[in-house]
């Protein structure tokens, strides 16, 4: 089903194919196949149950999960869109590598260009709809969950993605928002750094940004977002070689 990271050598591929399969979490008894298959495989990638670079067999995954190949193929397409798996001609799917230090610094360079501007613009353009959405979002996660597996922290990861997307939407430039969305940065960052225990700090920093936006203070909103990104990068660099 799932093989070890491959070298590209044909003999190595045959040998790794004979290794024992990795056991995935079980599907819930009452499930909607497509979404649950996607979540199970995604969780296994995020928790490194399926290692970076591992080859993925659609037939093997379908057999282990007790489903047809159709929901597995659908899950693979979604995971490829997320950037969590790669597809190569004649080789099939494999899990993507974990983000490197250089890629991480490049990503935060992009974020520093876009997100302080977005926070300031959101404060300048604040309307009742954005204010209500931002308050609702800040109330959605008030306690940082304990534990380092994806099933525990995925609510915080989802909040992180929604919070930053909300500000980019409120900034009013859809092209910028969509370009940033295609980086899937929140999935890739949480894949490597949740174990640093930065959840409490993340929520605190989000509150500072939200308060400035809700006050219509564009200068403080920009400053708070810059501070958040700087602190976030420092936390992640502690665990990225």
N, CA, C and O of each residue as an XYZ file, in Angstrom:
964
protein
N       0.812     -1.195      0.000
C       0.000      0.000      0.000
C       0.850      1.251      0.000
O       0.802      2.042     -0.942
N       1.632      1.432      1.059
C       2.493      2.599      1.194
C       3.910      2.117      1.329
O       4.219      1.325      2.219
N       4.774      2.583      0.461
C       6.160      2.159      0.501
C       7.032      3.228      1.123
O       6.608      4.370      1.306
N       8.257      2.844      1.446
C       9.211      3.803      1.988
C       9.605      4.803      0.915
O       9.412      4.528     -0.269
N      10.162      5.976      1.295
C      10.663      6.913      0.301
C      11.578      6.212     -0.694
O      12.404      5.380     -0.318
N      11.419      6.558     -1.961
C      12.094      5.799     -3.014
C      13.275      6.552     -3.583
O      13.338      7.780     -3.521
N      14.203      5.805     -4.135
C      15.411      6.405     -4.710
C      15.303      6.589     -6.205
O      16.151      7.233     -6.822
N      14.233      6.009     -6.806
C      14.126      6.067     -8.259
C      14.757      4.853     -8.905
O      14.577      4.639    -10.104
N      15.502      4.038     -8.140
C      16.116      2.826     -8.662
C      15.066      1.733     -8.752
O      14.324      1.513     -7.795
N      14.991      1.041     -9.891
C      13.948      0.042    -10.091
C      14.068     -1.081     -9.079
O      13.059     -1.541     -8.545
N      15.304     -1.538     -8.802
C      15.504     -2.611     -7.836
C      15.048     -2.151     -6.451
O      14.416     -2.904     -5.710
N      15.390     -0.869     -6.106
C      14.976     -0.340     -4.818
C      13.467     -0.274     -4.707
O      12.914     -0.500     -3.631
N      12.779      0.040     -5.826
C      11.329      0.094     -5.791
C      10.735     -1.267     -5.527
O       9.763     -1.388     -4.780
N      11.322     -2.326     -6.148
C      10.808     -3.689     -5.929
C      11.011     -4.095     -4.483
O      10.143     -4.729     -3.883
N      12.171     -3.727     -3.915
C      12.433     -4.103     -2.532
C      11.498     -3.378     -1.578
O      10.974     -3.982     -0.642
N      11.282     -2.061     -1.811
C      10.425     -1.319     -0.902
C       8.984     -1.772     -1.012
O       8.237     -1.697     -0.037
N       8.573     -2.249     -2.201
C       7.203     -2.725     -2.365
C       6.931     -3.946     -1.509
O       5.778     -4.228     -1.183
N       7.985     -4.684     -1.137
C       7.805     -5.892     -0.338
C       7.766     -5.601      1.156
O       7.470     -6.494      1.949
N       8.064     -4.352      1.556
C       8.077     -4.028      2.969
C       6.660     -3.998      3.521
O       5.711     -3.824      2.756
N       6.494     -4.162      4.824
C       5.159     -4.143      5.405
C       4.470     -2.807      5.194
O       5.108     -1.754      5.203
N       3.158     -2.865      5.003
C       2.385     -1.646      4.812
C       2.231     -0.902      6.129
O       2.267     -1.498      7.205
N       2.061      0.400      6.024
C       1.780      1.226      7.196
C       0.294      1.144      7.484
O      -0.512      1.185      6.554
N      -0.088      1.031      8.738
C      -1.498      0.939      9.100
C      -2.093      2.327      9.251
O      -1.579      3.153     10.005
N      -3.176      2.582      8.532
C      -3.860      3.867      8.615
C      -4.944      3.809      9.681
O      -5.410      2.723     10.027
N      -5.355      4.970     10.213
C      -6.514      4.988     11.115
C      -7.731      4.429     10.405
O      -7.842      4.515      9.182
N      -8.649      3.854     11.179
C      -9.844      3.247     10.593
C     -10.868      4.315     10.224
O     -10.937      5.373     10.849
N     -11.657      4.020      9.203
C     -12.772      4.894      8.867
C     -13.836      4.796      9.952
O     -13.989      3.738     10.563
N     -14.580      5.880     10.210
C     -15.679      5.791     11.166
C     -16.747      4.835     10.653
O     -16.859      4.608      9.448
N     -17.538      4.271     11.582
C     -18.554      3.294     11.181
C     -19.590      3.918     10.250
O     -19.989      3.308      9.258
N     -20.016      5.114     10.567
C     -20.976      5.810      9.710
C     -20.202      6.914      9.009
O     -19.803      7.894      9.639
N     -19.991      6.763      7.726
C     -19.121      7.720      7.057
C     -19.635      8.118      5.683
O     -20.371      7.378      5.031
N     -19.222      9.315      5.261
C     -19.410      9.760      3.897
C     -18.093      9.518      3.192
O     -17.122     10.239      3.421
N     -18.052      8.524      2.347
C     -16.792      7.967      1.858
C     -15.775      8.996      1.393
O     -14.645      9.017      1.882
N     -16.163      9.844      0.457
C     -15.180     10.738     -0.142
C     -14.453     11.595      0.873
O     -13.223     11.618      0.912
N     -15.224     12.306      1.704
C     -14.612     13.194      2.679
C     -13.817     12.465      3.733
O     -12.747     12.928      4.130
N     -14.319     11.329      4.196
C     -13.616     10.597      5.248
C     -12.326      9.958      4.748
O     -11.325      9.948      5.465
N     -12.336      9.429      3.533
C     -11.113      8.850      2.969
C     -10.052      9.943      2.834
O      -8.887      9.734      3.173
N     -10.462     11.095      2.341
C      -9.543     12.230      2.229
C      -8.975     12.601      3.593
O      -7.766     12.791      3.724
N      -9.833     12.709      4.618
C      -9.373     13.118      5.943
C      -8.439     12.085      6.564
O      -7.466     12.454      7.222
N      -8.717     10.800      6.366
C      -7.862      9.748      6.931
C      -6.461      9.817      6.314
O      -5.461      9.762      7.030
N      -6.395      9.937      4.990
C      -5.084      9.979      4.330
C      -4.370     11.282      4.671
O      -3.165     11.281      4.922
N      -5.095     12.380      4.681
C      -4.508     13.673      5.045
C      -3.946     13.624      6.459
O      -2.817     14.054      6.697
N      -4.723     13.107      7.387
C      -4.256     12.984      8.775
C      -2.987     12.149      8.843
O      -2.062     12.494      9.577
N      -2.929     11.062      8.095
C      -1.765     10.176      8.118
C      -0.524     10.858      7.555
O       0.591     10.594      8.004
N      -0.718     11.732      6.576
C       0.407     12.494      6.029
C       0.858     13.559      7.023
O       2.054     13.727      7.265
N      -0.108     14.276      7.597
C       0.229     15.345      8.537
C       0.946     14.809      9.770
O       1.832     15.470     10.311
N       0.565     13.606     10.217
C       1.179     13.003     11.404
C       2.410     12.167     11.077
O       3.012     11.574     11.972
N       2.795     12.114      9.784
C       3.964     11.349      9.336
C       3.790      9.848      9.564
O       4.773      9.109      9.624
N       2.535      9.396      9.691
C       2.282      7.954      9.622
C       2.670      7.485      8.223
O       3.277      6.428      8.052
N       2.310      8.283      7.240
C       2.834      8.113      5.886
C       3.987      9.098      5.751
O       3.775     10.310      5.795
N       5.189      8.595      5.589
C       6.388      9.426      5.595
C       6.496     10.296      4.339
O       6.005      9.914      3.277
N       7.135     11.460      4.456
C       7.414     12.278      3.270
C       8.177     11.464      2.221
O       9.129     10.756      2.547
N       7.750     11.571      0.963
C       8.413     10.852     -0.115
C       7.938      9.432     -0.317
O       8.406      8.754     -1.233
N       6.997      8.948      0.534
C       6.525      7.573      0.404
C       5.657      7.420     -0.842
O       4.863      8.303     -1.166
N       5.812      6.296     -1.536
C       4.964      5.981     -2.678
C       3.598      5.549     -2.183
O       3.501      4.879     -1.154
N       2.537      5.918     -2.895
C       1.164      5.612     -2.507
C       0.498      4.777     -3.594
O       0.522      5.142     -4.769
N      -0.086      3.675     -3.200
C      -0.806      2.802     -4.120
C      -2.303      3.004     -3.915
O      -2.816      2.780     -2.819
N      -2.997      3.421     -4.955
C      -4.440      3.624     -4.854
C      -5.138      2.310     -4.526
O      -6.041      2.269     -3.691
N      -4.709      1.229     -5.196
C      -5.318     -0.077     -4.929
C      -5.052     -0.511     -3.484
O      -5.953     -1.008     -2.807
N      -3.826     -0.326     -3.017
C      -3.495     -0.720     -1.655
C      -4.240      0.096     -0.616
O      -4.708     -0.457      0.379
N      -4.360      1.392     -0.825
C      -5.108      2.236      0.090
C      -6.581      1.829      0.124
O      -7.197      1.770      1.188
N      -7.133      1.549     -1.060
C      -8.533      1.143     -1.127
C      -8.762     -0.151     -0.361
O      -9.759     -0.288      0.348
N      -7.833     -1.111     -0.503
C      -7.980     -2.381      0.214
C      -7.864     -2.191      1.712
O      -8.644     -2.769      2.469
N      -6.907     -1.394      2.152
C      -6.744     -1.215      3.595
C      -7.929     -0.499      4.222
O      -8.326     -0.820      5.342
N      -8.497      0.469      3.511
C      -9.622      1.224      4.043
C     -10.964      0.543      3.785
O     -11.990      0.966      4.319
N     -10.957     -0.507      2.971
C     -12.187     -1.243      2.704
C     -13.167     -0.476      1.842
O     -14.378     -0.551      2.048
N     -12.637      0.269      0.864
C     -13.483      1.061     -0.025
C     -13.075      0.775     -1.460
O     -12.078      0.099     -1.716
N     -13.861      1.302     -2.394
C     -13.482      1.171     -3.801
C     -12.362      2.155     -4.114
O     -12.008      2.988     -3.280
N     -11.809      2.057     -5.310
C     -10.736      2.968     -5.699
C     -11.232      4.387     -5.956
O     -10.448      5.334     -5.903
N     -12.529      4.544     -6.233
C     -13.052      5.864     -6.600
C     -12.838      6.920     -5.519
O     -12.287      7.977     -5.830
N     -13.248      6.691     -4.246
C     -12.997      7.731     -3.245
C     -11.517      7.959     -2.969
O     -11.126      9.056     -2.570
N     -10.687      6.932     -3.177
C      -9.248      7.104     -2.988
C      -8.691      8.000     -4.090
O      -7.875      8.882     -3.826
N      -9.134      7.770     -5.324
C      -8.684      8.634     -6.426
C      -9.126     10.077     -6.200
O      -8.371     11.013     -6.463
N     -10.355     10.251     -5.711
C     -10.843     11.599     -5.422
C     -10.001     12.246     -4.327
O      -9.667     13.428     -4.407
N      -9.660     11.462     -3.304
C      -8.824     11.982     -2.215
C      -7.445     12.365     -2.730
O      -6.903     13.396     -2.332
N      -6.867     11.551     -3.610
C      -5.553     11.860     -4.160
C      -5.578     13.178     -4.937
O      -4.641     13.971     -4.856
N      -6.658     13.404     -5.690
C      -6.761     14.646     -6.453
C      -6.823     15.846     -5.514
O      -6.193     16.873     -5.767
N      -7.583     15.715     -4.432
C      -7.675     16.818     -3.459
C      -6.336     17.034     -2.749
O      -5.920     18.172     -2.534
N      -5.679     15.959     -2.394
C      -4.390     16.075     -1.698
C      -3.312     16.637     -2.618
O      -2.407     17.337     -2.164
N      -3.409     16.329     -3.915
C      -2.467     16.930     -4.868
C      -2.707     18.437     -4.955
O      -1.763     19.224     -5.025
N      -3.991     18.829     -4.951
C      -4.320     20.248     -4.959
C      -3.826     20.942     -3.699
O      -3.425     22.105     -3.745
N      -3.854     20.231     -2.564
C      -3.339     20.755     -1.295
C      -1.820     20.862     -1.262
O      -1.257     21.548     -0.410
N      -1.158     20.174     -2.201
C       0.297     20.136     -2.186
C       0.867     19.088     -1.255
O       2.064     19.097     -0.969
N       0.013     18.170     -0.770
C       0.485     17.135      0.149
C       0.924     15.864     -0.570
O       1.648     15.053      0.008
N       0.502     15.676     -1.814
C       1.007     14.563     -2.613
C       1.395     15.080     -3.987
O       0.878     16.095     -4.455
N       2.304     14.373     -4.619
C       2.732     14.684     -5.980
C       2.392     13.511     -6.886
O       2.384     12.359     -6.453
N       2.113     13.815     -8.137
C       1.835     12.769     -9.118
C       2.839     12.873    -10.252
O       3.024     13.940    -10.837
N       3.488     11.746    -10.558
C       4.463     11.706    -11.643
C       4.006     10.706    -12.685
O       3.471      9.649    -12.350
N       4.219     11.042    -13.954
C       3.846     10.143    -15.040
C       4.557      8.808    -14.891
O       5.761      8.760    -14.640
N       3.811      7.735    -15.044
C       4.286      6.354    -15.000
C       4.759      5.908    -13.604
O       5.186      4.767    -13.435
N       4.685      6.786    -12.626
C       5.138      6.442    -11.280
C       4.030      6.550    -10.242
O       4.133      5.973     -9.160
N       2.976      7.284    -10.565
C       1.871      7.415     -9.639
C       2.121      8.477     -8.577
O       2.862      9.435     -8.794
N       1.490      8.286     -7.432
C       1.513      9.293     -6.373
C       2.570      8.998     -5.313
O       2.900      7.843     -5.041
N       3.086     10.064     -4.729
C       3.940      9.963     -3.541
C       3.679     11.181     -2.674
O       3.230     12.213     -3.173
N       3.954     11.072     -1.383
C       3.762     12.219     -0.502
C       4.842     13.261     -0.770
O       5.991     12.928     -1.059
N       4.453     14.513     -0.669
C       5.402     15.594     -0.940
C       6.408     15.725      0.190
O       6.114     15.342      1.323
N       7.580     16.255     -0.093
C       8.556     16.488      0.966
C       8.038     17.533      1.952
O       7.213     18.375      1.598
N       8.522     17.473      3.172
C       8.232     18.519      4.146
C       8.950     19.793      3.710
O      10.041     19.732      3.144
N       8.347     20.928      3.970
C       8.923     22.207      3.571
C      10.328     22.377      4.152
O      10.569     22.075      5.320
N      11.233     22.858      3.332
C      12.613     23.055      3.769
C      12.777     24.426      4.411
O      11.888     25.274      4.331
N      13.924     24.630      5.047
C      14.204     25.921      5.676
C      14.202     27.050      4.642
O      13.656     28.124      4.895
N      14.808     26.808      3.487
C      14.848     27.839      2.444
C      13.447     28.141      1.929
O      13.098     29.304      1.729
N      12.646     27.109      1.714
C      11.271     27.310      1.253
C      10.449     28.047      2.305
O       9.621     28.901      1.985
N      10.693     27.701      3.557
C      10.002     28.358      4.663
C      10.308     29.855      4.686
O       9.403     30.678      4.826
N      11.570     30.195      4.551
C      11.957     31.606      4.575
C      11.400     32.347      3.354
O      11.003     33.508      3.461
N      11.370     31.683      2.203
C      10.762     32.290      1.013
C       9.275     32.539      1.246
O       8.757     33.600      0.898
N       8.591     31.561      1.834
C       7.157     31.684      2.082
C       6.861     32.844      3.028
O       5.922     33.609      2.807
N       7.659     32.969      4.073
C       7.432     34.066      5.003
C       7.825     35.406      4.397
O       7.279     36.441      4.777
N       8.762     35.397      3.463
C       9.058     36.624      2.733
C       7.837     37.097      1.961
O       7.523     38.287      1.941
N       7.147     36.148      1.322
C       5.916     36.480      0.612
C       4.848     36.966      1.578
O       4.161     37.952      1.312
N       4.712     36.272      2.695
C       3.689     36.644      3.671
C       3.941     38.056      4.213
O       2.999     38.821      4.422
N       5.203     38.394      4.438
C       5.525     39.727      4.952
C       5.163     40.832      3.946
O       4.875     41.961      4.341
N       5.180     40.506      2.656
C       4.776     41.475      1.651
C       3.262     41.636      1.613
O       2.760     42.745      1.424
N       2.540     40.550      1.788
C       1.095     40.555      1.568
C       0.258     40.793      2.823
O      -0.687     41.582      2.796
N       0.598     40.119      3.921
C      -0.349     40.065      5.035
C      -0.369     41.319      5.923
O      -1.451     41.690      6.379
N       0.750     41.989      6.196
C       0.621     43.266      6.911
C      -0.207     44.273      6.102
O      -1.025     45.003      6.661
N       0.010     44.305      4.804
C      -0.816     45.152      3.931
C      -2.290     44.760      4.034
O      -3.159     45.627      4.128
N      -2.575     43.439      4.016
C      -3.961     42.974      4.090
C      -4.607     43.375      5.406
O      -5.759     43.809      5.417
N      -3.890     43.239      6.515
C      -4.437     43.608      7.817
C      -4.735     45.104      7.873
O      -5.791     45.510      8.360
N      -3.807     45.925      7.376
C      -4.022     47.373      7.357
C      -5.200     47.738      6.459
O      -6.020     48.583      6.818
N      -5.281     47.105      5.300
C      -6.384     47.385      4.379
C      -7.714     46.956      4.970
O      -8.722     47.641      4.800
N      -7.722     45.808      5.675
C      -8.949     45.343      6.320
C      -9.422     46.354      7.360
O     -10.621     46.604      7.483
N      -8.478     46.939      8.113
C      -8.837     47.954      9.107
C      -9.402     49.210      8.434
O     -10.359     49.803      8.932
N      -8.819     49.608      7.320
C      -9.281     50.802      6.610
C     -10.654     50.593      5.987
O     -11.463     51.519      5.921
N     -10.916     49.360      5.526
C     -12.154     49.063      4.795
C     -13.216     48.407      5.682
O     -14.231     47.930      5.176
N     -12.997     48.380      6.970
C     -13.860     47.625      7.880
C     -15.338     47.982      7.695
O     -15.720     49.152      7.691
N     -16.155     46.934      7.542
C     -17.605     47.119      7.504
C     -18.251     46.143      8.478
O     -17.559     45.339      9.103
N     -19.561     46.209      8.611
C     -20.276     45.396      9.599
C     -20.113     43.903      9.320
O     -19.981     43.107     10.249
N     -20.121     43.526      8.055
C     -19.999     42.100      7.707
C     -18.636     41.553      8.116
O     -18.547     40.486      8.723
N     -17.570     42.287      7.781
C     -16.223     41.837      8.144
C     -16.047     41.812      9.653
O     -15.458     40.875     10.192
N     -16.549     42.825     10.337
C     -16.430     42.874     11.787
C     -17.118     41.681     12.431
O     -16.569     41.075     13.351
N     -18.312     41.335     11.962
C     -19.040     40.197     12.523
C     -18.305     38.892     12.244
O     -18.202     38.032     13.119
N     -17.791     38.747     11.018
C     -17.074     37.524     10.658
C     -15.800     37.374     11.484
O     -15.453     36.269     11.899
N     -15.111     38.477     11.718
C     -13.868     38.423     12.478
C     -14.143     38.081     13.949
O     -13.413     37.293     14.550
N     -15.186     38.669     14.520
C     -15.540     38.343     15.906
C     -15.931     36.867     16.035
O     -15.531     36.190     16.982
N     -16.711     36.382     15.076
C     -17.122     34.972     15.097
C     -15.917     34.060     14.998
O     -15.831     33.054     15.702
N     -14.985     34.411     14.125
C     -13.795     33.577     13.954
C     -12.962     33.541     15.225
O     -12.464     32.482     15.606
N     -12.804     34.670     15.880
C     -11.994     34.708     17.095
C     -12.647     33.938     18.240
O     -11.960     33.514     19.169
N     -13.966     33.753     18.182
C     -14.667     32.970     19.197
C     -14.666     31.475     18.882
O     -15.051     30.666     19.726
N     -14.236     31.102     17.668
C     -14.337     29.703     17.242
C     -13.307     28.800     17.921
O     -13.560     27.610     18.111
N     -12.156     29.348     18.287
C     -11.120     28.589     18.999
C     -10.611     29.474     20.133
O      -9.912     30.460     19.895
N     -10.958     29.123     21.341
C     -10.534     29.921     22.495
C      -9.552     29.181     23.390
O      -8.874     29.793     24.216
N      -9.474     27.862     23.228
C      -8.582     27.040     24.041
C      -7.682     26.247     23.110
O      -8.155     25.640     22.149
N      -6.397     26.251     23.392
C      -5.448     25.486     22.572
C      -5.509     24.022     22.992
O      -5.307     23.719     24.168
N      -5.782     23.103     22.062
C      -5.862     21.687     22.421
C      -4.507     21.122     22.818
O      -3.466     21.577     22.344
N      -4.536     20.130     23.689
C      -3.300     19.473     24.104
C      -3.045     18.265     23.212
O      -3.966     17.512     22.895
N      -1.792     18.086     22.812
C      -1.440     16.965     21.950
C      -0.817     17.468     20.671
O      -0.972     18.634     20.309
N      -0.117     16.592     19.989
C       0.612     17.002     18.790
C       0.181     16.246     17.542
O       0.814     16.395     16.497
N      -0.878     15.435     17.614
C      -1.326     14.758     16.402
C      -2.395     15.600     15.708
O      -3.058     16.426     16.336
N      -2.546     15.379     14.420
C      -3.393     16.233     13.593
C      -4.846     16.215     14.037
O      -5.517     17.245     13.967
N      -5.347     15.080     14.489
C      -6.738     14.997     14.918
C      -7.010     15.969     16.062
O      -8.118     16.491     16.186
N      -6.001     16.210     16.894
C      -6.147     17.130     18.025
C      -6.052     18.588     17.558
O      -6.865     19.419     17.962
N      -5.072     18.900     16.718
C      -4.818     20.310     16.424
C      -5.446     20.811     15.124
O      -5.248     21.970     14.760
N      -6.210     19.950     14.406
C      -6.724     20.394     13.112
C      -7.713     21.558     13.243
O      -7.839     22.358     12.316
N      -8.420     21.668     14.385
C      -9.324     22.806     14.573
C      -8.534     24.110     14.628
O      -8.964     25.125     14.079
N      -7.381     24.080     15.290
C      -6.537     25.279     15.357
C      -5.949     25.594     13.981
O      -5.869     26.757     13.586
N      -5.541     24.557     13.258
C      -5.003     24.760     11.910
C      -6.065     25.371     10.996
O      -5.774     26.263     10.200
N      -7.310     24.876     11.122
C      -8.396     25.418     10.303
C      -8.681     26.871     10.672
O      -8.922     27.701      9.796
N      -8.653     27.181     11.976
C      -8.843     28.566     12.413
C      -7.747     29.458     11.832
O      -8.024     30.557     11.353
N      -6.510     28.986     11.877
C      -5.389     29.773     11.371
C      -5.608     30.115      9.903
O      -5.408     31.256      9.486
N      -6.017     29.125      9.126
C      -6.247     29.357      7.696
C      -7.409     30.325      7.484
O      -7.307     31.238      6.665
N      -8.511     30.138      8.211
C      -9.675     31.008      8.044
C      -9.366     32.451      8.450
O      -9.782     33.397      7.781
N      -8.631     32.606      9.553
C      -8.320     33.947     10.052
C      -7.528     34.750      9.020
O      -7.879     35.888      8.706
N      -6.471     34.155      8.504
C      -5.639     34.874      7.545
C      -6.386     35.098      6.226
O      -6.235     36.142      5.592
N      -7.187     34.118      5.821
C      -7.955     34.278      4.582
C      -8.998     35.382      4.726
O      -9.241     36.140      3.787
N      -9.613     35.469      5.908
C     -10.629     36.494      6.142
C     -10.042     37.891      5.956
O     -10.676     38.759      5.355
N      -8.832     38.105      6.471
C      -8.191     39.411      6.335
C      -7.814     39.699      4.884
O      -7.938     40.829      4.413
N      -7.353     38.665      4.184
C      -7.019     38.849      2.768
C      -8.276     39.167      1.965
O      -8.235     39.991      1.051
N      -9.389     38.521      2.300
C     -10.654     38.825      1.624
C     -11.089     40.258      1.924
O     -11.511     40.993      1.031
N     -10.978     40.641      3.202
C     -11.410     41.981      3.600
C     -10.551     43.072      2.961
O     -11.000     44.208      2.812
N      -9.315     42.729      2.585
C      -8.432     43.713      1.953
C      -8.924     44.125      0.575
O      -8.571     45.195      0.081
N      -9.747     43.270     -0.051
C     -10.412     43.661     -1.288
C      -9.697     43.355     -2.584
O     -10.120     43.817     -3.643
N      -8.610     42.577     -2.525
C      -7.902     42.228     -3.759
C      -7.981     40.712     -3.938
O      -7.201     39.975     -3.336
N      -8.915     40.250     -4.756
C      -9.161     38.823     -4.901
C      -7.992     38.096     -5.562
O      -7.748     36.927     -5.265
N      -7.272     38.769     -6.449
C      -6.123     38.135     -7.100
C      -5.052     37.795     -6.069
O      -4.468     36.712     -6.106
N      -4.798     38.724     -5.150
C      -3.826     38.471     -4.080
C      -4.298     37.338     -3.193
O      -3.516     36.459     -2.830
N      -5.572     37.354     -2.842
C      -6.117     36.305     -1.973
C      -5.958     34.927     -2.614
O      -5.514     33.986     -1.957
N      -6.314     34.805     -3.877
C      -6.236     33.511     -4.546
C      -4.795     33.050     -4.706
O      -4.500     31.863     -4.565
N      -3.900     33.982     -4.999
C      -2.482     33.617     -5.131
C      -1.957     33.067     -3.818
O      -1.223     32.079     -3.803
N      -2.330     33.702     -2.716
C      -1.883     33.233     -1.410
C      -2.522     31.894     -1.065
O      -1.861     31.024     -0.497
N      -3.786     31.718     -1.397
C      -4.482     30.465     -1.104
C      -3.780     29.292     -1.774
O      -3.731     28.198     -1.212
N      -3.243     29.505     -2.956
C      -2.599     28.411     -3.688
C      -1.297     27.951     -3.038
O      -0.782     26.891     -3.395
N      -0.755     28.711     -2.102
C       0.451     28.257     -1.401
C       0.143     27.181     -0.370
O       1.034     26.428      0.023
N      -1.127     27.101      0.080
C      -1.529     26.138      1.128
C      -0.558     26.200      2.307
O      -0.189     25.177      2.884
N      -0.159     27.410      2.644
C       0.916     27.547      3.622
C       0.538     26.995      4.987
O       1.404     26.471      5.688
N      -0.722     27.092      5.388
C      -1.091     26.682      6.742
C      -0.954     25.170      6.929
O      -0.493     24.712      7.975
N      -1.350     24.405      5.929
C      -1.160     22.953      6.003
C       0.317     22.609      6.125
O       0.700     21.788      6.960
N       1.140     23.228      5.303
C       2.560     22.878      5.277
C       3.281     23.318      6.540
O       4.201     22.644      7.004
N       2.862     24.455      7.098
C       3.493     24.915      8.332
C       3.092     24.054      9.511
O       3.943     23.673     10.315
N       1.805     23.738      9.631
C       1.359     22.897     10.745
C       1.918     21.481     10.618
O       2.054     20.777     11.619
N       2.238     21.066      9.412
C       2.818     19.729      9.210
C       4.168     19.595      9.913
O       4.560     18.495     10.304
N       4.878     20.716     10.073
C       6.215     20.622     10.663
C       6.349     21.235     12.047
O       7.308     20.931     12.758
N       5.384     22.119     12.464
C       5.746     22.872     13.658
C       4.787     22.827     14.826
O       5.082     23.440     15.852
N       3.657     22.142     14.739
C       2.729     22.221     15.867
C       3.360     21.736     17.165
O       3.015     22.218     18.244
N       4.286     20.781     17.062
C       4.916     20.234     18.271
C       5.737     21.261     19.039
O       6.173     20.978     20.155
N       5.959     22.451     18.470
C       6.684     23.483     19.205
C       5.849     24.084     20.326
O       6.377     24.807     21.171
N       4.544     23.791     20.344
C       3.687     24.335     21.390
C       3.376     25.802     21.202
O       3.171     26.518     22.183
N       3.334     26.266     19.970
C       3.104     27.687     19.709
C       1.653     28.082     19.583
O       1.358     29.219     19.217
N       0.730     27.168     19.878
C      -0.679     27.470     19.691
C      -1.182     28.626     20.534
O      -1.928     29.475     20.046
N      -0.779     28.666     21.804
C      -1.222     29.741     22.692
C      -0.748     31.091     22.195
O      -1.510     32.057     22.182
N       0.517     31.159     21.784
C       1.062     32.400     21.261
C       0.356     32.811     19.962
O       0.095     33.992     19.735
N       0.055     31.827     19.121
C      -0.636     32.120     17.864
C      -1.984     32.776     18.127
O      -2.310     33.787     17.504
N      -2.773     32.214     19.042
C      -4.080     32.795     19.349
C      -3.937     34.196     19.940
O      -4.708     35.096     19.607
N      -2.963     34.373     20.804
C      -2.746     35.691     21.401
C      -2.393     36.724     20.330
O      -2.887     37.851     20.350
N      -1.535     36.320     19.400
C      -1.141     37.234     18.323
C      -2.312     37.531     17.390
O      -2.472     38.662     16.932
N      -3.132     36.513     17.109
C      -4.328     36.737     16.293
C      -5.257     37.751     16.957
O      -5.831     38.604     16.281
N      -5.405     37.658     18.283
C      -6.284     38.592     18.982
C      -5.784     40.033     18.847
O      -6.577     40.961     18.686
N      -4.460     40.209     18.915
C      -3.906     41.561     18.757
C      -4.230     42.121     17.372
O      -4.622     43.281     17.239
N      -4.066     41.299     16.359
C      -4.376     41.739     14.995
C      -5.861     42.057     14.881
O      -6.234     43.105     14.353
N      -6.714     41.153     15.376
C      -8.164     41.338     15.269
C      -8.620     42.603     15.988
O      -9.441     43.355     15.463
N      -8.093     42.837     17.180
C      -8.478     44.037     17.933
C      -8.121     45.307     17.176
O      -8.892     46.266     17.169
N      -6.957     45.317     16.540
C      -6.548     46.500     15.779
C      -7.443     46.695     14.557
O      -7.832     47.820     14.244
N      -7.764     45.615     13.877
C      -8.640     45.713     12.703
C     -10.015     46.208     13.125
O     -10.577     47.106     12.498
N     -10.554     45.624     14.184
C     -11.896     46.007     14.647
C     -11.935     47.456     15.140
O     -12.981     48.102     15.100
N     -10.792     47.958     15.602
C     -10.718     49.357     16.027
C     -10.509     50.302     14.843
O     -10.525     51.522     15.006
N     -10.311     49.730     13.648
C     -10.057     50.554     12.475
C      -8.686     51.188     12.481
O      -8.459     52.187     11.798
N      -7.769     50.622     13.245
C      -6.409     51.173     13.389
C      -5.481     50.459     12.404
O      -4.926     49.406     12.717
N      -5.322     51.031     11.232
C      -4.548     50.363     10.188
C      -3.065     50.282     10.535
O      -2.400     49.311     10.175
N      -2.540     51.287     11.228
C      -1.119     51.277     11.589
C      -0.833     50.139     12.573
O       0.130     49.392     12.401
N      -1.671     50.013     13.603
C      -1.467     48.952     14.582
C      -1.764     47.575     13.980
O      -1.115     46.592     14.338
N      -2.731     47.499     13.077
C      -3.038     46.218     12.424
C      -1.842     45.728     11.625
O      -1.493     44.548     11.676
N      -1.218     46.632     10.890
C      -0.016     46.277     10.120
C       1.102     45.825     11.058
O       1.759     44.812     10.817
N       1.309     46.592     12.133
C       2.383     46.286     13.075
C       2.124     44.929     13.765
O       3.044     44.127     13.927
N       0.889     44.689     14.159
C       0.552     43.443     14.852
C       0.740     42.233     13.943
O       1.194     41.179     14.388
N       0.388     42.390     12.663
C       0.576     41.268     11.731
C       2.062     41.031     11.485
O       2.500     39.882     11.435
N       2.827     42.077     11.332
C       4.269     41.908     11.163
C       4.875     41.189     12.364
O       5.705     40.294     12.205
N       4.460     41.578     13.554
C       4.953     40.942     14.776
C       4.563     39.471     14.830
O       5.368     38.625     15.217
N       3.326     39.167     14.442
C       2.846     37.782     14.437
C       3.667     36.923     13.483
O       4.089     35.824     13.843
N       3.894     37.413     12.280
C       4.645     36.631     11.294
C       6.092     36.440     11.726
O       6.655     35.360     11.546
N       6.697     37.473     12.291
C       8.075     37.361     12.767
C       8.190     36.319     13.865
O       9.111     35.503     13.859
N       7.246     36.344     14.819
C       7.263     35.390     15.924
C       6.976     33.975     15.430
O       7.593     33.016     15.894
N       6.050     33.846     14.499
C       5.701     32.533     13.958
C       6.893     31.902     13.249
O       7.182     30.721     13.438
N       7.584     32.697     12.430
C       8.762     32.181     11.736
C       9.828     31.740     12.732
O      10.443     30.689     12.552
N      10.052     32.520     13.767
C      11.062     32.157     14.771
C      10.710     30.840     15.449
O      11.591     30.016     15.696
N       9.430     30.634     15.751
C       9.021     29.364     16.399
C       9.269     28.178     15.474
O       9.743     27.127     15.906
N       8.946     28.359     14.208
C       9.096     27.239     13.267
C      10.562     26.932     13.006
O      10.937     25.766     12.890
N      11.392     27.956     12.912
C      12.817     27.734     12.642
C      13.492     26.941     13.754
O      14.549     26.347     13.537
N      12.892     26.927     14.945
C      13.458     26.146     16.042
C      13.422     24.640     15.766
O      14.226     23.885     16.312
N      12.484     24.209     14.914
C      12.325     22.771     14.671
C      12.644     22.361     13.240
O      12.613     21.173     12.917
N      12.951     23.325     12.378
C      13.293     22.998     10.986
C      14.794     23.032     10.820
O      15.415     24.060     11.091
N      15.405     21.929     10.378
C      16.879     21.904     10.247
C      17.379     22.855      9.161
O      18.585     22.949      8.930
